[in-house]
Amino acid sequence: MDFDYDESQDAVAEVVVNLLERDSARDMALWPALVDSGLLIVALPERFGGDGLGLLEVSALLTELATDAAELPALATLGLGVLPLLRTAPDTLAERIFPAVAEGAVLTAALNEPGAPFAPKPATTAVTEGDRVRLRGHKVAVPYAAQAKWLLVPTDSGIAVVEADTPGTTLTPSPASTGMPEFSVRFEDARIPADHLLPSAGLADLHRSAVACLGAVADGLLKGALTLTAEHVRTRHQFGRPLAEFQAVAQQIADLYVTSRTLHVAAASANWALAQPDPSPELRARVDDDLDVLAYTVAADLPAAMQKCHHLHGGIGVDVTHPLHRYYSQAKDIARWLGGASFRLDRLGARCSST
């Protein structure tokens, strides 16, 4: 197997790099340029004006954006929204959502409930009443919920696709390390059309897509932070010598490089396996193994690596005028969304003990 970018992934990555070189914005101010670049349509079906590509191209896009620590709803829209809907959305729903995404509409998913990250059996309820579905429940840590046109909401009866302004839906801002928009969302008898409730089988696909794309972002974040750190210790002098020439510094940079390459392999392997068409049961089990390893690697190793980058930068690393804090903050949020290292280790251990 070859994890190197193919021609389509290279093309997507090149467009992202060119965009970041032309535009200095690294927040929502960059979103219109991202829309105009055509990057949001890479995974959309061709009948909706998209490129008909898939997970690997989306992952390449997310990794390159993360290499510059751009804080955009690209992960939420593509990784948590478009990719899961490609398999499960009926035509009537796809015809509404996908053209809107091409024009810049934001999607997101409510993956977590209080005390239950990536809940496999959501406590949020969906009760069908004729041609409507009534939702009740509480979701937490939902990125860009107020900016989103639609939210994917896992329930006990399937995934509900909810318009953010649906009556009975209450959004409460919650803190995030980056300061990016994040919300706690309550549904109190919120009603949606019956065809907006997708089959329960789609929940596993939503979780797989989310972990794979979070891993791609984590890969880019650590790659970018390592580049910043290596350049700093190469050019910063103490006692008349570059910091990189001190043995302790060189050892720590070497450790960071090993962590970065390990994370890259975990992300590339999991994304490659998940992207294979019509996987056999054996491959599907391997995919879930790889994704659990990736989730634990991100939750356990990414924040620790960012702390080491801060240490090697010294005081300048915590200066808000220096870009390193953007990498560290995103890393903390990603680890939190995944449920943390202990939670992911428990999940991985349970998988090992069951096989």
N, C-alpha and C positions, 0 to 999 in steps of 0.2 A: 504494500500500500504506500501511496505517495501523498504526504500531507502538504506539499508545496502548492502555492496558488496555481490554478490553471488559468487559461486565457481570460475567462470571464471574471474570475476573482481579481486578477491583475488589473483588468480594465476598471472595475469598481473601485479598487484601492487607489488607482491613479487619479480618478475623478475626485475622490475625497482629498487626497494630498494636494491636488491643484486648487481645490476650493479653500482649504485651510491656508494655503500660501497667499491667496488673493484677498482673503477676508480675515481681519484680526479678531473678530468677535468669537467668543467661545461659549456663548450662552444663547438664550432665545433670540437674540438679535441675528444669529446666524441661520435660524430656521427658514426664513424666506429664501435665502440663497440656496439652502439645501433642497428646498422644494423646486426652485427654478432649475437646479442642476439635473433633475430627473432621478435622483438617487432613491426617492421614496417609491418609485414604481418598479424597482428591480425585481421584486418578488410577485408583483401583481400579474394575474393572468393576461395573456395577450389580448383577449377579447375586451378587456377594460383599458387597453392602451399601455399595458405593462410589458416588461421584458420577459416574463415567464420564467424567471430564474428561481433560486430557492435559498435554503438555509446557508449554504456555504458562501454565497455572495453577500447575504445579509450579515453574516458573521465577519466577513472581510471589511464591510462598511463600518460595522460597530467597532472593530478592533482599531481601524485607522483613526476614527473619531476619538477613541479613548486614548490613543497615543499622544494626543494633544489635550487630553482631559476636557474635551468639549462637553458641556452640560446641556444636553438637548433631549427631547422626548423621542429620539430615534429608537432607543432600546424599547421603550414602552409601546411605541406605535408599531414597529416592525416585529420585534421579538415576542412581545406579549400580546400583540393584536393581530397583525396581518398573517403571520405564519400559522398560528393555530386555526384561524378562520378559513384558510385555504382548503382545509380538509373537511370542515364541518358546516360552513355557512351555506344555507340553501340559496338558490339563485336570487330569490326576491330580496334577501338580505345583502348578498354580495353586490347586487346592482346598486344598492344604496351606499354601502360602506366603501368599497374599493375606489370608485371614482372620486369620492370625497377625500380619501387618503392621498390620491394623486395631486389634489389641489392643496394639500397641507393640513387636512383634518388630523387631529391627534387621537390615538387610541391608547388604552391602558388596560391592565387587568388587576383585579383585587385578589391576589394570591393568598394573603395571610388573614387569619382571624386572631382574636386575642388569645395568646398562649398557644397558637397552633399555626406555625409557619408551613406554607405549602400543604394545607390541610387535605389529606386524602379523602376524608369524609366530612365535608363542610357542614357546619351547624346552620348555615343560612338556608332557609326553606323556600321552596317554590311550589305553589299550589295552583294547579290549573283550574280555572273557572270559566268554562265555555271557551271563548276565543281570546281570553286574557289569562295572564299568569300573575299571581300575587306573590311578592317577595317580602320576606322579613329576615333581618339579620344584621350583623355588624362586621365590617372588614376594617383592617388597619394597614398602615404603611402602603397606601395606594399612590404611586407616583403620578403626578400631573392629572389628578382626577378632575380638578376644576377647569383645566385647559382642554380636557378630552371631550370629544363629541360622543364617543361610546365607551362603555366600560364592559369588560368581560368579567362576569361575576359567577364563580363556582357556587353551586347550590347542591342540596341533597337530591335534586332531580335532573341535574345537568348544568350546562353553562348558560347563564342568562346574559344576553347582550342588551345592555341598558343604556339608554340615552341619559347623559349626565343631568339634564334638567327635568327628568321624570318626576312628577309629584310624588312625595313620600320618600325622596332621596335627600339625605342631609349630609353635607360635607363639612368636616371640622379640620382646620389646618393642624398638622402635627409636625414636630421639629425633625429636621434632617441635618446630617453633618455638613452637607454642601450648602444648605439654605435653599435648595431647589424645592419646588412645590410638592408637598406630600400631604395626604389627607387620611383621616379616619372617616369611613363612609357607613352611614346607617340607612337601612331600608325598612320603612315602617308602612307596610301595605302598599308598597310601590307596585304599580301594575304596568305590565308590558304585553305586547302582542304575543300570542301563543307560539308563532313561528320564530320568535326571538329566543326561545329556549332550546338549546342544542343538546344532543344526546350526551348522557353521562360519560360515555366512552371517550369523549373529547377532553376530559379533565387530565388524563395521563399525558395526552399529547401537549396540552397547554403547559404542564409542569416540565416535560422534557424540553420543549422549545425554550421556556424561560431559563432553565439551568444552562442549556447550551449557549444561549446568547449572553447571559450573565458571565459565563466563562470567557467568551470572546472579548467582552468589555474588560474583564479583569486582566486578560493577557495583554491588551493594549495599554492599560494603565501602568502595569509593572514595567513593560518595555519602555514607556515614555519616562517614567520616574527614574529608571536605571540609567537611561541616556543622560538625563539632567544631572544625576549624581556623579556619573563617571566624568562628565565634562567639568563639574565643579572641582572634584579632587585632582583633576589633571591640571587645572589652571590656578587653583588656590595655593598660595605658598605660605609655609610656616617654617621659621628657622632657616630661611633661605632655600628651602626645597619644596617641590610640589607635594601636596598631601598624598598623592598616589604612590610616592616613593617610600612612605612609611609602611612597615610590614603589617601592622595591625589594620591599617586602612585597606591595603591590598587584599588582605584576607577577607575583610568584610565585603568588598566589592566582588570578590570571587564567589562568596556565598550568595550574594544577590543574583549574580549571573546564573548560578546553578538553580536557584529558586525560579528565576524567570524562565529558563529553558524547561524546567519541569512543568511549570504551569502552562507553558505554550504547548508542550506535547499532550498534556491532559486535555486542554481545550480543543486542539486540532483533532485528536483521536476521537473524542466524544462527538464533535460536530460532524466529522467524516462518517462515523458509524450511523448517526441519526439521519444523515442525508441520503443513505442508501435506499433505493426504491424497493418497495415490497419486501421488507426484510423477513427472513425466516424466523420461527420462534427462537432458534439458537442465537441469531444475530440480535433479535429484540432483547433477549436476556443480557447479551454482551453490551448493548447500548445502555441499558439501565445500570449495569455495573460501572461502565465508563462515566456516566453522568453522576453517579453517587461519589465516585472517586474525585471527579472534577469539583463537585460542590464542596466536598470536605477540603480539598486542596486550596480552593479560593478562600473559604471561611477561615481556615487555620493559618495559611501561609501568607496571604496577601497583606493583611493588616500588619503582621510582624515585619514583613519586608519593607513596607512603607515607613514603619518606625525606624528601621535601620537607615533608610535613605535620609530621614530627618536628622538622625544622629550624625551622619557623615556631612550633612550640610551645616551643622552647627546652628547658631542663632538665625542665620539667614533663611533657614528652612521653614521657620514659623512666621516669617514676615508675609503679610497678605499681599505685598507687591511682588512677591516671588511666586512662580506658578506651582511650586511643589505642593502647597496646601490643597490645591484642587484635586490632585491625584490621591492624596491621603484621605480627603473627605469622601470622595466617591468610593474608595476602597472600603471605608468603614460602613457606608450605607449598603453596599453590595453584600458584605458579610452579614449585616443585620437582616436584610431581606431574605437571605438564605436560611436564617435561623441560628447562625452562630456555629462555631467549631464543634462544641459539645453535641448539639443537636444533630449535626451532619455526621459526626463520628458514630453516634448511636444508630442512625439510619444505615450507615455503611456496615456497622457491625451486625445489625439485624439481617442484612442481606447476606453477609458472609456465613452467619450461623444457620441460615435457612437453605444453604446449597450444599 
